[in-house]
């Protein structure tokens, strides 16, 4: 049954996040930005994705933009034989999100991914096409069975309010945004607004692209001290922090089996109030509106 397909849960873990339609997902998934770009890494990347699924990281996120479809091609090969174990997410370019193009874009993604449906389809970011037209296109794809649900990415609070003012705009099940310890702007207004409506976020770049998005993040003494206390790496700490609330799904990218195993282990880390207080002091919560970070 379709319902059985979508209730993917991390193996042996109660750490699940609920979508508005009741679907339960592991709070750790797998991102694939830059995955599939190098033919020399193909086997390693496929093995990494499959290992992640075995470890309970059954949500795999990709996009038509990633490598001009190369990421979807690799993901399609990786999951073809285990499709029903995977919650598959892809994203449509803004310029393809109108009623005249969205069906074709979706069908091309499905072909590259070797599947007949997407579990979740996202508007990659806001473009010039009105939300009303994108919603109409998304709803048509749901009716056709090409996608099971839809959401958005890189939308700030004002954008979400505009979307939800549409009758069927409330069918949006998630907003995928950049979120990590060094980029907490969404905590001021966007995250609380979504929480009130029981819409979880998907956090991309939860490791700040190996720390490159925030200078000194991984090397910070507080990060290293808390990590040592739990006998984990700073990267595992950053990942554990990003999913601490229970209503965030993080999608770190990994291209090796060892990296995937490290990521999966972060799901078992329980940060204490003292840990969180120390991290808050080192990287404070926002006290005013901050422009949405996008990479």
ROSE-411435 format. One record per atom (N, C-alpha, C): atom name; residue number from 0; x, y, z. Coordinates in steps of 0.001 Angstrom, whole numbers. Example, Ala and Ser with C-alpha at 12.3 -4.5 7.8 and 13.67 -1.06 7.14 Angstrom:
2
  atom  seq       px       py       pz
     N    0    13190    -5690     7800
    CA    0    12300    -4500     7800
     C    0    13200    -3300     7800
     N    1    12850    -2250     7080
    CA    1    13670    -1060     7140
     C    1    12900       30     7870
***
This chain:
295
  atom  seq       px       py       pz
     N    0      832    -1192        0
    CA    0        0        0        0
     C    0      872     1250        0
     N    1      362     2313     -603
    CA    1     1114     3553     -676
     C    1     1460     4070      711
     N    2      520     3966     1657
    CA    2      763     4457     3010
     C    2     1928     3724     3650
     N    3     2033     2405     3397
    CA    3     3107     1631     3976
     C    3     4456     2067     3424
     N    4     4476     2483     2160
    CA    4     5727     2880     1534
     C    4     6334     4096     2202
     N    5     5489     5021     2659
    CA    5     6000     6332     3038
     C    5     6328     6469     4509
     N    6     5950     5500     5335
    CA    6     6270     5611     6761
     C    6     7638     5016     7041
     N    7     8659     5709     6537
    CA    7    10032     5243     6683
     C    7    10583     5699     8024
     N    8    11116     4771     8788
    CA    8    11588     5063    10131
     C    8    13012     4553    10285
     N    9    13846     5340    10945
    CA    9    15227     4913    11185
     C    9    15234     3602    11952
     N   10    16107     2689    11531
    CA   10    16175     1374    12149
     C   10    16440     1481    13641
     N   11    15597      863    14446
    CA   11    15823      800    15880
     C   11    15794     2143    16573
     N   12    15107     3128    16015
    CA   12    15116     4462    16609
     C   12    13710     5030    16665
     N   13    13436     5768    17753
    CA   13    12160     6462    17866
     C   13    12287     7904    17399
     N   14    13436     8239    16821
    CA   14    13696     9600    16409
     C   14    13067     9853    15047
     N   15    11795    10201    15071
    CA   15    11058    10412    13841
     C   15    10465    11815    13807
     N   16    10228    12295    12617
    CA   16     9596    13595    12410
     C   16     8318    13355    11619
     N   17     7246    14016    12043
    CA   17     5945    13794    11407
     C   17     5610    14932    10454
     N   18     5254    14569     9240
    CA   18     4746    15543     8288
     C   18     3284    15854     8606
     N   19     2745    16940     8078
    CA   19     1349    17294     8375
     C   19      342    16211     8004
     N   20      683    15356     7027
    CA   20     -255    14296     6637
     C   20      -81    13024     7460
     N   21      764    13091     8491
    CA   21      962    11945     9368
     C   21     2124    11054     9003
     N   22     2732    11283     7858
    CA   22     3878    10481     7435
     C   22     5036    10654     8408
     N   23     5621     9541     8832
    CA   23     6751     9566     9755
     C   23     8049     9339     8988
     N   24     9011    10198     9244
    CA   24    10295    10126     8557
     C   24    11438    10153     9559
     N   25    12577     9538     9202
    CA   25    13745     9641    10078
     C   25    14227    11079    10103
     N   26    14728    11502    11251
    CA   26    15164    12896    11340
     C   26    16519    13115    10667
     N   27    17163    12045    10214
    CA   27    18373    12156     9416
     C   27    18140    11520     8057
     N   28    18354    12302     7009
    CA   28    18280    11785     5655
     C   28    19622    11972     4969
     N   29    19601    11931     3632
    CA   29    20838    12048     2871
     C   29    20672    13078     1752
     N   30    21581    14036     1711
    CA   30    21605    15020      641
     C   30    22520    14563     -483
     N   31    22311    15120    -1681
    CA   31    23110    14669    -2832
     C   31    23620    15813    -3700
     N   32    23718    17013    -3132
    CA   32    24305    18121    -3883
     C   32    25764    17793    -4180
     N   33    26178    17898    -5443
    CA   33    27520    17566    -5946
     C   33    27752    16061    -6065
     N   34    26803    15237    -5655
    CA   34    26928    13796    -5846
     C   34    26544    13469    -7292
     N   35    27361    12662    -7953
    CA   35    27110    12302    -9341
     C   35    27908    13127   -10333
     N   36    28678    14089    -9836
    CA   36    29433    14963   -10735
     C   36    30668    14292   -11322
     N   37    31238    13331   -10606
    CA   37    32479    12693   -11052
     C   37    32254    11207   -11330
     N   38    32405    10769   -12580
    CA   38    32247     9345   -12902
     C   38    33175     8446   -12080
     N   39    34336     8973   -11706
    CA   39    35298     8172   -10944
     C   39    34777     7835    -9552
     N   40    33841     8641    -9043
    CA   40    33313     8426    -7690
     C   40    31983     7686    -7689
     N   41    31509     7308    -8855
    CA   41    30160     6756    -8978
     C   41    29920     5566    -8053
     N   42    30776     4563    -8093
    CA   42    30567     3356    -7294
     C   42    30573     3680    -5813
     N   43    31513     4512    -5401
    CA   43    31623     4881    -3988
     C   43    30376     5619    -3522
     N   44    29862     6520    -4346
    CA   44    28692     7308    -3970
     C   44    27428     6451    -3918
     N   45    27292     5522    -4846
    CA   45    26148     4607    -4819
     C   45    26195     3742    -3562
     N   46    27375     3212    -3256
    CA   46    27518     2379    -2055
     C   46    27212     3177     -792
     N   47    27612     4453     -777
    CA   47    27349     5304      385
     C   47    25848     5515      576
     N   48    25133     5802     -502
    CA   48    23690     6005     -409
     C   48    22985     4746       71
     N   49    23362     3611     -468
    CA   49    22723     2353      -64
     C   49    23035     2011     1386
     N   50    24257     2308     1814
    CA   50    24607     2082     3217
     C   50    23764     2974     4119
     N   51    23573     4208     3699
    CA   51    22744     5114     4483
     C   51    21329     4596     4651
     N   52    20770     4049     3584
    CA   52    19428     3473     3673
     C   52    19419     2300     4651
     N   53    20430     1455     4586
    CA   53    20526      314     5507
     C   53    20598      775     6961
     N   54    21189     1938     7181
    CA   54    21345     2470     8538
     C   54    20145     3303     8983
     N   55    19102     3344     8145
    CA   55    17885     4041     8527
     C   55    17731     5430     7956
     N   56    18720     5910     7215
    CA   56    18636     7247     6610
     C   56    17947     7098     5254
     N   57    16660     6808     5310
    CA   57    15923     6387     4123
     C   57    15417     7535     3266
     N   58    15484     8758     3770
    CA   58    15098     9912     2966
     C   58    16305    10357     2148
     N   59    16134    10425      825
    CA   59    17197    10877      -66
     C   59    16690    12079     -844
     N   60    17441    13174     -767
    CA   60    17053    14436    -1398
     C   60    17952    14737    -2588
     N   61    17334    15119    -3704
    CA   61    18089    15510    -4888
     C   61    17352    16652    -5577
     N   62    17736    16993    -6806
    CA   62    17094    18091    -7528
     C   62    17493    18021    -8989
     N   63    16615    18540    -9853
    CA   63    16968    18578   -11269
     C   63    18162    19491   -11507
     N   64    18374    20465   -10615
    CA   64    19495    21383   -10758
     C   64    20838    20711   -10497
     N   65    20883    19744    -9598
    CA   65    22154    19171    -9161
     C   65    22843    18463   -10325
     N   66    23937    19060   -10769
    CA   66    24691    18475   -11865
     C   66    23895    18371   -13155
     N   67    22907    19259   -13332
    CA   67    22043    19194   -14518
     C   67    21455    17797   -14701
     N   68    21000    17220   -13605
    CA   68    20355    15914   -13654
     C   68    21265    14747   -13325
     N   69    22564    14981   -13211
    CA   69    23486    13865   -12934
     C   69    23259    13270   -11549
     N   70    22899    14110   -10592
    CA   70    22612    13597    -9256
     C   70    21399    12666    -9290
     N   71    20344    13076    -9984
    CA   71    19157    12229   -10082
     C   71    19484    10908   -10766
     N   72    20316    10949   -11787
    CA   72    20697     9715   -12484
     C   72    21402     8751   -11534
     N   73    22318     9267   -10737
    CA   73    23039     8406    -9805
     C   73    22111     7886    -8715
     N   74    21265     8764    -8176
    CA   74    20319     8328    -7150
     C   74    19393     7255    -7713
     N   75    18940     7448    -8946
    CA   75    18062     6465    -9565
     C   75    18698     5093    -9650
     N   76    19957     5058   -10008
    CA   76    20665     3774   -10069
     C   76    20846     3185    -8675
     N   77    21121     4052    -7706
    CA   77    21379     3569    -6349
     C   77    20144     2956    -5703
     N   78    18967     3505    -5998
    CA   78    17761     3074    -5268
     C   78    16823     2203    -6093
     N   79    17167     1936    -7330
    CA   79    16232     1217    -8205
     C   79    15744     -100    -7591
     N   80    16645     -843    -6985
    CA   80    16270    -2155    -6438
     C   80    15708    -2066    -5024
     N   81    15756     -882    -4420
    CA   81    15256     -711    -3048
     C   81    14280      460    -2980
     N   82    13623      723    -4101
    CA   82    12787     1930    -4191
     C   82    11767     2042    -3072
     N   83    11118      948    -2704
    CA   83    10060     1024    -1703
     C   83    10594     1214     -284
     N   84    11909     1164     -116
    CA   84    12498     1444     1189
     C   84    12884     2916     1331
     N   85    12758     3663      247
    CA   85    13292     5021      197
     C   85    12179     6057       78
     N   86    12330     7147      819
    CA   86    11461     8321      680
     C   86    12214     9279     -223
     N   87    11772     9400    -1468
    CA   87    12528    10088    -2505
     C   87    12021    11517    -2700
     N   88    12947    12464    -2617
    CA   88    12637    13886    -2721
     C   88    13417    14493    -3887
     N   89    12752    15287    -4709
    CA   89    13464    16070    -5714
     C   89    12859    17467    -5774
     N   90    13540    18335    -6512
    CA   90    13143    19744    -6542
     C   90    13092    20257    -7979
     N   91    12167    21167    -8216
    CA   91    11976    21750    -9542
     C   91    12546    23162    -9570
     N   92    13220    23505   -10656
    CA   92    13691    24870   -10857
     C   92    12515    25846   -10792
     N   93    12708    27058   -10283
    CA   93    11627    28048   -10282
     C   93    11073    28334   -11679
     N   94    11951    28397   -12688
    CA   94    11470    28719   -14030
     C   94    10721    27558   -14672
     N   95    10789    26387   -14040
    CA   95    10025    25232   -14530
     C   95     8787    24960   -13672
     N   96     8490    25855   -12745
    CA   96     7433    25596   -11760
     C   96     6075    26137   -12164
     N   97     5907    26547   -13414
    CA   97     4608    26986   -13896
     C   97     3816    25827   -14461
     N   98     2551    26035   -14691
    CA   98     1686    24944   -15151
     C   98     2093    24408   -16517
     N   99     2778    25210   -17323
    CA   99     3158    24756   -18659
     C   99     4416    23912   -18673
     N  100     5204    23934   -17576
    CA  100     6483    23226   -17566
     C  100     6642    22207   -16440
     N  101     5890    22369   -15377
    CA  101     6177    21559   -14197
     C  101     5947    20070   -14436
     N  102     4947    19728   -15229
    CA  102     4695    18308   -15493
     C  102     5858    17688   -16246
     N  103     6356    18392   -17260
    CA  103     7481    17862   -18030
     C  103     8726    17732   -17149
     N  104     8991    18750   -16316
    CA  104    10154    18682   -15420
     C  104    10046    17481   -14489
     N  105     8863    17292   -13920
    CA  105     8653    16160   -13017
     C  105     8858    14840   -13748
     N  106     8305    14716   -14933
    CA  106     8432    13463   -15693
     C  106     9884    13177   -16054
     N  107    10645    14212   -16366
    CA  107    12059    14019   -16671
     C  107    12831    13591   -15426
     N  108    12479    14164   -14267
    CA  108    13106    13731   -13017
     C  108    12762    12278   -12722
     N  109    11502    11906   -12918
    CA  109    11086    10522   -12682
     C  109    11853     9566   -13580
     N  110    12063     9957   -14816
    CA  110    12802     9096   -15749
     C  110    14238     8913   -15288
     N  111    14886    10012   -14889
    CA  111    16267     9909   -14413
     C  111    16343     9089   -13129
     N  112    15333     9200   -12305
    CA  112    15320     8499   -11022
     C  112    14786     7067   -11127
     N  113    14369     6668   -12305
    CA  113    13900     5300   -12561
     C  113    12737     4909   -11649
     N  114    11807     5813   -11507
    CA  114    10670     5553   -10623
     C  114     9402     6130   -11243
     N  115     8260     5711   -10711
    CA  115     6988     6197   -11236
     C  115     6374     7291   -10378
     N  116     7017     7599    -9237
    CA  116     6476     8647    -8379
     C  116     7561     9201    -7468
     N  117     7376    10454    -7055
    CA  117     8202    11069    -6035
     C  117     7407    11105    -4742
     N  118     8059    10816    -3643
    CA  118     7386    10918    -2354
     C  118     7172    12377    -1963
     N  119     8059    13241    -2455
    CA  119     7961    14662    -2141
     C  119     8629    15456    -3253
     N  120     7953    16513    -3716
    CA  120     8471    17379    -4776
     C  120     8475    18803    -4250
     N  121     9617    19472    -4381
    CA  121     9777    20803    -3812
     C  121    10029    21867    -4872
     N  122     9472    23053    -4655
    CA  122     9874    24233    -5406
     C  122    11236    24646    -4859
     N  123    12265    24694    -5719
    CA  123    13636    24853    -5227
     C  123    13877    26222    -4574
     N  124    13375    27255    -5162
    CA  124    13373    28587    -4545
     C  124    12340    29425    -5278
     N  125    12063    30580    -4748
    CA  125    11040    31421    -5366
     C  125    11582    32117    -6605
     N  126    10792    32056    -7674
    CA  126    11144    32753    -8902
     C  126    10048    33734    -9278
     N  127     9881    33963   -10567
    CA  127     8906    34944   -11042
     C  127     7510    34367   -11238
     N  128     7394    33044   -11225
    CA  128     6092    32407   -11430
     C  128     5263    32519   -10152
     N  129     4017    32962   -10244
    CA  129     3184    33122    -9040
     C  129     3005    31801    -8294
     N  130     2930    31912    -6975
    CA  130     2699    30713    -6164
     C  130     1417    29992    -6596
     N  131      409    30756    -6959
    CA  131     -863    30136    -7331
     C  131     -694    29174    -8497
     N  132      159    29524    -9437
    CA  132      394    28663   -10595
     C  132     1191    27423   -10197
     N  133     2189    27610    -9336
    CA  133     2976    26463    -8868
     C  133     2111    25499    -8065
     N  134     1275    26037    -7189
    CA  134      382    25191    -6397
     C  134     -546    24400    -7317
     N  135    -1068    25054    -8321
    CA  135    -1944    24362    -9271
     C  135    -1208    23214    -9953
     N  136       35    23472   -10356
    CA  136      827    22428   -10991
     C  136     1143    21285   -10053
     N  137     1501    21616    -8822
    CA  137     1799    20583    -7827
     C  137      566    19723    -7546
     N  138     -574    20362    -7382
    CA  138    -1799    19622    -7087
     C  138    -2193    18712    -8246
     N  139    -1939    19150    -9466
    CA  139    -2211    18315   -10628
     C  139    -1310    17079   -10618
     N  140      -47    17265   -10262
    CA  140      881    16130   -10196
     C  140      451    15138    -9113
     N  141      -57    15646    -7997
    CA  141     -567    14758    -6948
     C  141    -1750    13959    -7479
     N  142    -2670    14624    -8154
    CA  142    -3854    13956    -8693
     C  142    -3476    12889    -9710
     N  143    -2386    13119   -10430
    CA  143    -1933    12161   -11441
     C  143    -1104    11027   -10840
     N  144     -760    11138    -9558
    CA  144       32    10110    -8903
     C  144     1518    10204    -9176
     N  145     1952    11267    -9828
    CA  145     3381    11422   -10115
     C  145     4158    11856    -8879
     N  146     3483    12576    -7987
    CA  146     4073    12928    -6695
     C  146     3030    12625    -5621
     N  147     3515    12302    -4416
    CA  147     2589    12001    -3326
     C  147     2285    13220    -2471
     N  148     3185    14190    -2463
    CA  148     3000    15423    -1695
     C  148     4013    16437    -2190
     N  149     3833    17689    -1785
    CA  149     4747    18730    -2261
     C  149     5108    19695    -1136
     N  150     6191    20433    -1374
    CA  150     6644    21424     -420
     C  150     7466    22487    -1125
     N  151     8231    23233     -357
    CA  151     9008    24351     -897
     C  151    10408    24321     -304
     N  152    11245    25199     -823
    CA  152    12615    25328     -333
     C  152    13038    26785     -421
     N  153    13823    27217      528
    CA  153    14396    28566      531
     C  153    13342    29679      563
     N  154    12233    29435     1250
    CA  154    11221    30483     1409
     C  154    11289    31054     2823
     N  155    11265    32374     2926
    CA  155    11292    33040     4223
     C  155     9855    33207     4740
     N  156     9723    33799     5889
    CA  156     8420    33876     6559
     C  156     7367    34582     5715
     N  157     7713    35720     5146
    CA  157     6742    36452     4327
     C  157     6279    35622     3141
     N  158     7218    34874     2540
    CA  158     6862    34007     1423
     C  158     5899    32910     1867
     N  159     6171    32322     3028
    CA  159     5317    31252     3531
     C  159     3915    31774     3843
     N  160     3831    32963     4389
    CA  160     2522    33543     4684
     C  160     1732    33770     3396
     N  161     2420    34235     2372
    CA  161     1766    34440     1081
     C  161     1286    33110      501
     N  162     2128    32088      609
    CA  162     1756    30767      105
     C  162      556    30206      854
     N  163      578    30309     2166
    CA  163     -492    29727     2979
     C  163    -1799    30513     2884
     N  164    -1746    31722     2336
    CA  164    -2975    32487     2122
     C  164    -3790    31910      968
     N  165    -3137    31087      134
    CA  165    -3838    30416     -959
     C  165    -4585    29208     -403
     N  166    -5730    28920     -955
    CA  166    -6572    27828     -440
     C  166    -5819    26524     -343
     N  167    -5122    26153    -1405
    CA  167    -4390    24886    -1386
     C  167    -2915    25069    -1044
     N  168    -2536    26288     -725
    CA  168    -1165    26534     -303
     C  168     -838    25858     1010
     N  169    -1872    25598     1806
    CA  169    -1675    24922     3087
     C  169    -1358    23441     2914
     N  170    -1385    22943     1684
    CA  170    -1018    21547     1434
     C  170      498    21360     1446
     N  171     1242    22446     1519
    CA  171     2706    22382     1609
     C  171     3099    21648     2891
     N  172     3954    20632     2780
    CA  172     4272    19807     3954
     C  172     5630    20106     4574
     N  173     6472    20901     3898
    CA  173     7789    21199     4473
     C  173     8391    22403     3765
     N  174     9389    22991     4416
    CA  174    10196    24059     3828
     C  174    11648    23672     4056
     N  175    12376    23470     2972
    CA  175    13783    23076     3081
     C  175    14650    24329     3044
     N  176    15395    24557     4128
    CA  176    16200    25777     4245
     C  176    17573    25455     4814
     N  177    18482    26389     4640
    CA  177    19809    26240     5232
     C  177    19698    26437     6741
     N  178    20287    25520     7500
    CA  178    20217    25623     8957
     C  178    21361    24838     9575
     N  179    22156    25537    10366
    CA  179    23230    24894    11124
     C  179    23568    25783    12314
     N  180    24426    25310    13191
    CA  180    24744    26032    14424
     C  180    25229    27452    14156
     N  181    25916    27643    13045
    CA  181    26430    28970    12727
     C  181    25487    29813    11900
     N  182    24303    29294    11609
    CA  182    23296    30042    10848
     C  182    21929    29743    11448
     N  183    21521    30547    12421
    CA  183    20322    30283    13208
     C  183    19209    31297    12967
     N  184    19302    32050    11891
    CA  184    18343    33110    11629
     C  184    16900    32658    11611
     N  185    16635    31438    11150
    CA  185    15253    30958    11045
     C  185    14598    30797    12409
     N  186    15398    30754    13473
    CA  186    14832    30547    14804
     C  186    14065    31783    15301
     N  187    14290    32937    14683
    CA  187    13623    34154    15155
     C  187    12144    34158    14804
     N  188    11820    33857    13531
    CA  188    10404    33913    13157
     C  188     9948    32759    12263
     N  189    10778    32343    11322
    CA  189    10345    31307    10383
     C  189    10079    29978    11078
     N  190    11011    29523    11888
    CA  190    10842    28231    12558
     C  190     9634    28229    13492
     N  191     9439    29259    14338
    CA  191     8230    29278    15179
     C  191     6942    29308    14360
     N  192     6932    30055    13263
    CA  192     5735    30139    12411
     C  192     5386    28766    11844
     N  193     6395    28045    11391
    CA  193     6162    26714    10846
     C  193     5735    25730    11936
     N  194     6344    25841    13102
    CA  194     5983    24950    14207
     C  194     4519    25096    14578
     N  195     4016    26327    14586
    CA  195     2613    26560    14922
     C  195     1683    25835    13958
     N  196     2161    25607    12753
    CA  196     1341    24949    11728
     C  196     1747    23498    11515
     N  197     2611    22997    12403
    CA  197     3052    21597    12378
     C  197     3721    21231    11058
     N  198     4463    22196    10517
    CA  198     5208    21984     9274
     C  198     6695    21902     9631
     N  199     7313    20729     9519
    CA  199     8732    20619     9852
     C  199     9608    21229     8760
     N  200    10813    21574     9129
    CA  200    11765    22023     8117
     C  200    12702    20873     7776
     N  201    13269    20959     6585
    CA  201    14377    20100     6193
     C  201    15606    20989     6147
     N  202    16610    20630     6914
    CA  202    17814    21454     7023
     C  202    18874    20971     6051
     N  203    19171    21829     5046
    CA  203    20292    21471     4175
     C  203    21559    22142     4684
     N  204    22688    21568     4337
    CA  204    23997    22010     4831
     C  204    24044    22069     6357
     N  205    23548    21042     7068
    CA  205    23589    21083     8536
     C  205    25013    21039     9083
     N  206    25970    20650     8248
    CA  206    27377    20649     8651
     C  206    28097    21888     8121
     N  207    27308    22842     7628
    CA  207    27861    24102     7102
     C  207    28900    23840     6023
     N  208    28616    22825     5190
    CA  208    29546    22408     4139
     C  208    30946    22214     4717
     N  209    31002    21256     5656
    CA  209    32252    20920     6360
     C  209    32843    22137     7062
     N  210    31963    23049     7472
    CA  210    32402    24215     8216
     C  210    32757    25412     7363
     N  211    32768    25255     6045
    CA  211    33223    26337     5172
     C  211    32245    27512     5123
     N  212    30989    27301     5506
    CA  212    30008    28381     5472
     C  212    30093    29301     6690
     N  213    30826    28874     7699
    CA  213    30994    29704     8898
     C  213    32408    29513     9412
     N  214    33236    30501     9221
    CA  214    34638    30395     9609
     C  214    34780    30109    11105
     N  215    35606    29122    11418
    CA  215    35895    28808    12812
     C  215    34852    27949    13507
     N  216    33803    27544    12805
    CA  216    32726    26784    13440
     C  216    33215    25452    13977
     N  217    33830    24656    13120
    CA  217    34280    23322    13524
     C  217    35440    23409    14507
     N  218    36239    24466    14389
    CA  218    37417    24605    15258
     C  218    37100    25288    16581
     N  219    35886    25778    16743
    CA  219    35549    26532    17953
     C  219    35733    25655    19198
     N  220    36321    26216    20224
    CA  220    36653    25434    21418
     C  220    35405    24866    22084
     N  221    34302    25605    22095
    CA  221    33081    25081    22717
     C  221    32559    23879    21949
     N  222    32568    23969    20620
    CA  222    32139    22840    19795
     C  222    33011    21628    20072
     N  223    34291    21840    20123
    CA  223    35216    20721    20366
     C  223    35072    20166    21787
     N  224    34839    21032    22746
    CA  224    34696    20583    24136
     C  224    33441    19739    24322
     N  225    32330    20188    23768
    CA  225    31095    19416    23880
     C  225    31226    18097    23126
     N  226    31870    18129    21987
    CA  226    32082    16897    21222
     C  226    32927    15905    22021
     N  227    33974    16398    22652
    CA  227    34824    15504    23457
     C  227    34033    14879    24597
     N  228    33146    15648    25182
    CA  228    32348    15150    26294
     C  228    31484    13959    25876
     N  229    31076    13944    24628
    CA  229    30244    12843    24124
     C  229    31052    11819    23324
     N  230    32362    12043    23241
    CA  230    33250    11148    22483
     C  230    32799    11043    21024
     N  231    32515    12186    20428
    CA  231    32113    12244    19027
     C  231    32939    13313    18322
     N  232    32832    13388    17009
    CA  232    33549    14412    16253
     C  232    32760    15720    16272
     N  233    33429    16835    16008
    CA  233    32700    18101    15897
     C  233    31584    18049    14853
     N  234    31798    17340    13767
    CA  234    30766    17239    12738
     C  234    29549    16464    13251
     N  235    29791    15413    14005
    CA  235    28671    14676    14592
     C  235    27909    15541    15589
     N  236    28637    16394    16300
    CA  236    27969    17316    17228
     C  236    27074    18284    16465
     N  237    27596    18855    15379
    CA  237    26803    19794    14582
     C  237    25535    19123    14060
     N  238    25658    17880    13659
    CA  238    24500    17167    13136
     C  238    23503    16864    14255
     N  239    23996    16410    15396
    CA  239    23119    16144    16536
     C  239    22405    17415    16982
     N  240    23110    18536    16948
    CA  240    22493    19820    17317
     C  240    21359    20173    16365
     N  241    21554    19946    15083
    CA  241    20559    20371    14092
     C  241    19244    19624    14223
     N  242    19271    18407    14786
    CA  242    18054    17594    14897
     C  242    17564    17490    16338
     N  243    18079    18336    17208
    CA  243    17810    18225    18641
     C  243    16345    18435    19000
     N  244    15607    19216    18210
    CA  244    14253    19619    18595
     C  244    13194    18573    18294
     N  245    13480    17654    17398
    CA  245    12501    16634    17051
     C  245    11566    17013    15930
     N  246    11678    18242    15410
    CA  246    10842    18634    14285
     C  246    11669    19204    13139
     N  247    12917    18748    13055
    CA  247    13809    19119    11956
     C  247    14372    17848    11345
     N  248    14330    17780    10022
    CA  248    14946    16686     9282
     C  248    16222    17231     8644
     N  249    17360    16685     8979
    CA  249    18627    17148     8421
     C  249    19054    16221     7286
     N  250    19597    16815     6231
    CA  250    19989    16018     5062
     C  250    21454    16274     4716
     N  251    22373    15795     5551
    CA  251    23795    15978     5241
     C  251    24188    15175     4007
     N  252    25103    15732     3249
    CA  252    25649    15019     2098
     C  252    26832    14166     2550
     N  253    26920    12977     2029
    CA  253    28093    12152     2292
     C  253    28368    11319     1057
     N  254    29622    11154      736
    CA  254    29981    10421     -473
     C  254    30873     9222     -199
     N  255    30963     8842     1090
    CA  255    31738     7644     1433
     C  255    31011     6875     2530
     N  256    31229     5587     2583
    CA  256    30567     4752     3579
     C  256    30949     5176     4994
     N  257    32219     5487     5210
    CA  257    32655     5886     6547
     C  257    31949     7164     6995
     N  258    31809     8101     6076
    CA  258    31135     9355     6396
     C  258    29659     9107     6712
     N  259    29035     8234     5936
    CA  259    27633     7891     6180
     C  259    27467     7285     7567
     N  260    28359     6392     7942
    CA  260    28275     5755     9260
     C  260    28437     6781    10370
     N  261    29337     7732    10178
    CA  261    29506     8801    11173
     C  261    28226     9621    11309
     N  262    27622     9952    10166
    CA  262    26384    10728    10195
     C  262    25282     9972    10919
     N  263    25121     8712    10590
    CA  263    24055     7907    11189
     C  263    24218     7816    12707
     N  264    25459     7725    13174
    CA  264    25716     7612    14607
     C  264    25286     8871    15359
     N  265    25266    10007    14671
    CA  265    24872    11256    15318
     C  265    23416    11229    15773
     N  266    22610    10352    15174
    CA  266    21203    10255    15547
     C  266    21024     9751    16974
     N  267    22037     9098    17503
    CA  267    21945     8532    18850
     C  267    22506     9453    19929
     N  268    23019    10618    19531
    CA  268    23613    11556    20493
     C  268    22518    12376    21167
     N  269    22492    12370    22477
    CA  269    21511    13149    23243
     C  269    22237    14295    23943
     N  270    22036    15488    23449
    CA  270    22687    16653    24041
     C  270    21959    17083    25309
     N  271    22721    17482    26314
    CA  271    22146    17890    27595
     C  271    21803    19375    27571
     N  272    21067    19804    28586
    CA  272    20755    21229    28707
     C  272    22031    22054    28849
     N  273    23014    21489    29579
    CA  273    24293    22187    29729
     C  273    24988    22332    28376
     N  274    24980    21244    27577
    CA  274    25571    21305    26244
     C  274    24945    22421    25421
     N  275    23618    22435    25402
    CA  275    22893    23400    24583
     C  275    23126    24828    25058
     N  276    23197    25002    26377
    CA  276    23438    26335    26925
     C  276    24820    26847    26515
     N  277    25807    25967    26549
    CA  277    27155    26366    26160
     C  277    27227    26708    24674
     N  278    26534    25921    23859
    CA  278    26518    26193    22420
     C  278    25748    27472    22109
     N  279    24668    27727    22873
    CA  279    23915    28974    22700
     C  279    24781    30190    23036
     N  280    25601    30062    24042
    CA  280    26469    31176    24437
     C  280    27515    31448    23366
     N  281    28048    30372    22785
    CA  281    29078    30525    21753
     C  281    28490    30990    20425
     N  282    27281    30507    20124
    CA  282    26600    30852    18870
     C  282    25160    31237    19210
     N  283    24949    32490    19611
    CA  283    23655    32919    20159
     C  283    22490    32809    19172
     N  284    21307    32603    19754
    CA  284    20081    32659    18966
     C  284    19889    34087    18468
     N  285    19219    34264    17345
    CA  285    18990    35621    16834
     C  285    18015    36385    17728
     N  286    18252    37679    17869
    CA  286    17366    38533    18664
     C  286    16594    39511    17781
     N  287    16763    39386    16465
    CA  287    16055    40225    15511
     C  287    15912    39444    14203
     N  288    15102    39981    13308
    CA  288    14926    39363    12014
     C  288    16236    39331    11252
     N  289    16560    38149    10710
    CA  289    17783    37958     9926
     C  289    17380    37476     8540
     N  290    17998    38039     7528
    CA  290    17701    37616     6161
     C  290    18008    36128     5999
     N  291    17148    35411     5304
    CA  291    17305    33972     5129
     C  291    18590    33645     4403
     N  292    19423    32811     5002
    CA  292    20658    32357     4361
     C  292    20334    31359     3257
     N  293    20957    31534     2109
    CA  293    20775    30625      981
     C  293    22121    30388      327
     N  294    22415    29148      -11
    CA  294    23633    28847     -786
     C  294    23234    27989    -1973
***
